[in-house]
Amino acid sequence: MRQLLLDLGVNDAAIVVEAKCHNTYENALTSATHMERAFATFVRQGFAVVPATTDTLADTFPTQMPLSILPSVRALEATTDVVKEWVGLLSTN
């Protein structure tokens, strides 16, 4: 990621590489998938939070019926992510 930023012209002094945090509780940077849990975690700690993501996943409505309604690895991965986040939300409340 650092190299990409340098290639895009970002000044090296403006880049901070964070390598110590291991989870949402330790770091406010998060993805769209984890936003609700991260938001709740930092609000509980007393921070004023403005949620903003850059990696939102969006799909258009499938147009290739009936194949688009068949189970897929991608759909299973998305379901797994959602269930993991629900469990995470329940465990942080």
Backbone as CSV, one residue per row, in Angstrom:
resi,resn,N_x,N_y,N_z,CA_x,CA_y,CA_z,C_x,C_y,C_z
1,MET,0.833,-1.178,0.000,0.000,0.000,0.000,0.883,1.249,0.000
2,ARG,1.941,1.229,0.799,2.836,2.388,0.860,3.404,2.704,-0.523
3,GLN,3.841,1.663,-1.223,4.431,1.872,-2.543,3.413,2.437,-3.518
4,LEU,2.181,1.967,-3.436,1.121,2.495,-4.298,0.933,3.981,-4.054
5,LEU,0.901,4.388,-2.800,0.746,5.805,-2.481,1.917,6.624,-3.021
6,LEU,3.120,6.103,-2.877,4.293,6.797,-3.422,4.183,6.916,-4.941
7,ASP,3.781,5.829,-5.597,3.612,5.840,-7.052,2.563,6.854,-7.500
8,LEU,1.567,7.093,-6.645,0.513,8.061,-6.957,0.924,9.498,-6.624
9,GLY,2.136,9.656,-6.088,2.649,10.994,-5.825,2.476,11.508,-4.407
10,VAL,2.045,10.651,-3.502,1.902,11.075,-2.108,3.293,11.242,-1.506
11,ASN,3.495,12.338,-0.790,4.773,12.613,-0.148,5.066,11.548,0.899
12,ASP,6.273,11.015,0.893,6.665,9.959,1.819,6.420,10.358,3.275
13,ALA,6.643,11.621,3.600,6.464,12.098,4.978,4.993,12.069,5.405
14,ALA,4.077,12.025,4.456,2.647,12.022,4.772,2.091,10.617,4.962
15,ILE,2.912,9.608,4.732,2.459,8.222,4.818,2.814,7.650,6.186
16,VAL,1.804,7.118,6.858,2.010,6.460,8.146,1.637,4.992,7.971
17,VAL,2.586,4.111,8.237,2.336,2.679,8.130,2.080,2.148,9.538
18,GLU,0.899,1.608,9.748,0.514,1.084,11.055,0.613,-0.429,11.015
19,ALA,1.430,-0.997,11.902,1.638,-2.447,11.871,1.430,-3.119,13.217
20,LYS,0.954,-2.378,14.215,0.829,-2.959,15.554,-0.570,-3.455,15.894
21,CYS,-1.585,-2.875,15.294,-2.961,-3.239,15.637,-3.361,-4.538,14.956
22,HIS,-4.207,-5.289,15.660,-4.631,-6.588,15.145,-6.132,-6.731,14.954
23,ASN,-6.913,-5.749,15.440,-8.358,-5.895,15.353,-9.043,-4.533,15.364
24,THR,-10.362,-4.539,15.211,-11.146,-3.305,15.142,-11.007,-2.490,16.419
25,TYR,-10.941,-3.146,17.565,-10.856,-2.442,18.843,-9.582,-1.601,18.929
26,GLU,-8.522,-2.030,18.270,-7.236,-1.340,18.349,-7.021,-0.303,17.252
27,ASN,-7.854,-0.282,16.214,-7.604,0.598,15.083,-8.916,1.050,14.457
28,ALA,-9.073,2.357,14.303,-10.314,2.901,13.757,-10.434,2.731,12.251
29,LEU,-9.355,2.417,11.559,-9.437,2.211,10.115,-10.107,0.881,9.852
30,THR,-11.129,0.905,9.028,-11.887,-0.319,8.801,-12.501,-0.332,7.411
31,SER,-13.088,-1.432,7.073,-13.740,-1.560,5.769,-15.250,-1.388,5.923
32,ALA,-15.930,-1.313,4.808,-17.383,-1.156,4.830,-18.052,-2.325,5.551
33,THR,-17.518,-3.509,5.385,-18.084,-4.693,6.017,-18.076,-4.577,7.530
34,HIS,-17.032,-3.982,8.074,-16.862,-3.885,9.528,-17.340,-2.554,10.110
35,MET,-17.883,-1.670,9.290,-18.157,-0.300,9.736,-19.096,-0.225,10.929
36,GLU,-20.187,-0.956,10.918,-21.154,-0.846,12.016,-20.510,-1.231,13.348
37,ARG,-19.737,-2.307,13.349,-19.078,-2.759,14.577,-17.996,-1.773,15.001
38,ALA,-17.213,-1.281,14.051,-16.167,-0.310,14.375,-16.774,0.972,14.924
39,PHE,-17.847,1.433,14.305,-18.536,2.640,14.758,-18.969,2.490,16.206
40,ALA,-19.645,1.386,16.510,-20.135,1.155,17.877,-18.980,1.061,18.864
41,THR,-17.913,0.416,18.485,-16.756,0.269,19.368,-16.172,1.616,19.739
42,PHE,-15.984,2.498,18.788,-15.346,3.780,19.067,-16.288,4.783,19.728
43,VAL,-17.577,4.709,19.427,-18.547,5.560,20.117,-18.564,5.196,21.606
44,ARG,-18.543,3.892,21.917,-18.519,3.456,23.322,-17.272,3.964,24.056
45,GLN,-16.200,4.186,23.325,-14.966,4.689,23.939,-14.977,6.203,24.091
46,GLY,-16.059,6.859,23.623,-16.202,8.293,23.793,-15.732,9.139,22.619
47,PHE,-15.418,8.514,21.504,-14.970,9.258,20.329,-16.165,9.777,19.539
48,ALA,-16.016,10.963,18.962,-16.992,11.472,18.002,-16.621,10.842,16.662
49,VAL,-17.508,10.054,16.108,-17.176,9.246,14.935,-17.966,9.704,13.717
50,VAL,-17.271,9.837,12.598,-17.906,10.094,11.306,-17.542,8.911,10.414
51,PRO,-18.458,7.962,10.244,-18.133,6.782,9.440,-17.969,7.128,7.961
52,ALA,-16.885,6.661,7.383,-16.626,6.869,5.954,-15.814,5.687,5.439
53,THR,-16.327,5.006,4.439,-15.608,3.862,3.882,-15.203,4.133,2.441
54,THR,-14.260,3.362,1.971,-13.813,3.513,0.590,-13.884,2.213,-0.186
55,ASP,-14.278,1.142,0.476,-14.262,-0.153,-0.210,-15.635,-0.806,-0.273
56,THR,-16.672,-0.009,-0.376,-18.031,-0.539,-0.418,-18.206,-1.469,-1.613
57,LEU,-18.782,-2.618,-1.349,-19.039,-3.586,-2.415,-20.449,-3.382,-2.929
58,ALA,-20.597,-3.311,-4.221,-21.925,-3.131,-4.813,-22.028,-3.985,-6.068
59,ASP,-23.170,-4.559,-6.227,-23.446,-5.359,-7.418,-24.680,-4.814,-8.101
60,THR,-24.744,-5.024,-9.393,-25.972,-4.708,-10.109,-26.859,-5.945,-10.056
61,PHE,-28.121,-5.758,-10.301,-29.040,-6.900,-10.291,-28.628,-7.877,-11.378
62,PRO,-28.545,-9.153,-11.031,-28.127,-10.139,-12.031,-29.077,-10.202,-13.225
63,THR,-28.497,-10.265,-14.391,-29.326,-10.296,-15.597,-29.294,-11.656,-16.286
64,GLN,-28.476,-12.556,-15.793,-28.350,-13.863,-16.442,-29.157,-14.912,-15.684
65,MET,-30.448,-14.804,-15.729,-31.317,-15.782,-15.072,-31.321,-17.046,-15.908
66,PRO,-31.466,-18.217,-15.404,-31.569,-18.595,-13.996,-30.222,-18.867,-13.331
67,LEU,-29.114,-18.787,-14.070,-27.808,-19.104,-13.486,-27.449,-18.201,-12.299
68,SER,-27.916,-16.976,-12.318,-27.554,-16.036,-11.262,-28.159,-16.394,-9.901
69,ILE,-29.145,-17.268,-9.871,-29.745,-17.633,-8.587,-29.157,-18.922,-8.010
70,LEU,-28.247,-19.551,-8.732,-27.614,-20.762,-8.225,-26.572,-20.403,-7.164
71,PRO,-26.360,-21.284,-6.202,-25.336,-21.032,-5.182,-23.963,-20.835,-5.821
72,SER,-23.148,-19.996,-5.181,-21.803,-19.760,-5.692,-20.843,-19.556,-4.533
73,VAL,-19.570,-19.717,-4.808,-18.545,-19.495,-3.795,-18.575,-18.040,-3.340
74,ARG,-18.747,-17.126,-4.266,-18.789,-15.693,-3.924,-19.929,-15.385,-2.962
75,ALA,-21.089,-15.960,-3.221,-22.238,-15.740,-2.346,-21.998,-16.350,-0.967
76,LEU,-21.381,-17.515,-0.913,-21.065,-18.142,0.368,-20.075,-17.293,1.158
77,GLU,-19.086,-16.727,0.469,-18.120,-15.849,1.146,-18.821,-14.620,1.720
78,ALA,-19.729,-14.030,0.962,-20.459,-12.853,1.429,-21.321,-13.203,2.631
79,THR,-21.987,-14.344,2.589,-22.812,-14.783,3.709,-21.956,-15.019,4.944
80,THR,-20.804,-15.632,4.761,-19.876,-15.869,5.869,-19.449,-14.550,6.499
81,ASP,-19.127,-13.557,5.672,-18.730,-12.240,6.190,-19.844,-11.599,7.002
82,VAL,-21.073,-11.699,6.504,-22.213,-11.093,7.200,-22.441,-11.775,8.548
83,VAL,-22.427,-13.090,8.570,-22.640,-13.816,9.821,-21.527,-13.490,10.816
84,LYS,-20.305,-13.421,10.343,-19.168,-13.071,11.209,-19.363,-11.686,11.827
85,GLU,-19.838,-10.729,11.043,-20.075,-9.383,11.560,-21.226,-9.363,12.556
86,TRP,-22.285,-10.136,12.300,-23.394,-10.194,13.264,-22.907,-10.745,14.597
87,VAL,-22.103,-11.798,14.556,-21.556,-12.368,15.788,-20.661,-11.322,16.470
88,GLY,-19.863,-10.617,15.699,-19.020,-9.570,16.251,-19.828,-8.462,16.908
89,LEU,-20.927,-8.060,16.273,-21.788,-7.028,16.853,-22.419,-7.515,18.157
90,LEU,-22.881,-8.742,18.172,-23.485,-9.283,19.391,-22.474,-9.382,20.529
91,SER,-21.239,-9.713,20.202,-20.217,-9.878,21.241,-19.683,-8.541,21.757
92,THR,-19.871,-7.442,20.995,-19.371,-6.159,21.463,-20.453,-5.352,22.162
93,ASN,-21.699,-5.784,22.120,-22.793,-5.069,22.791,-22.979,-5.530,24.213
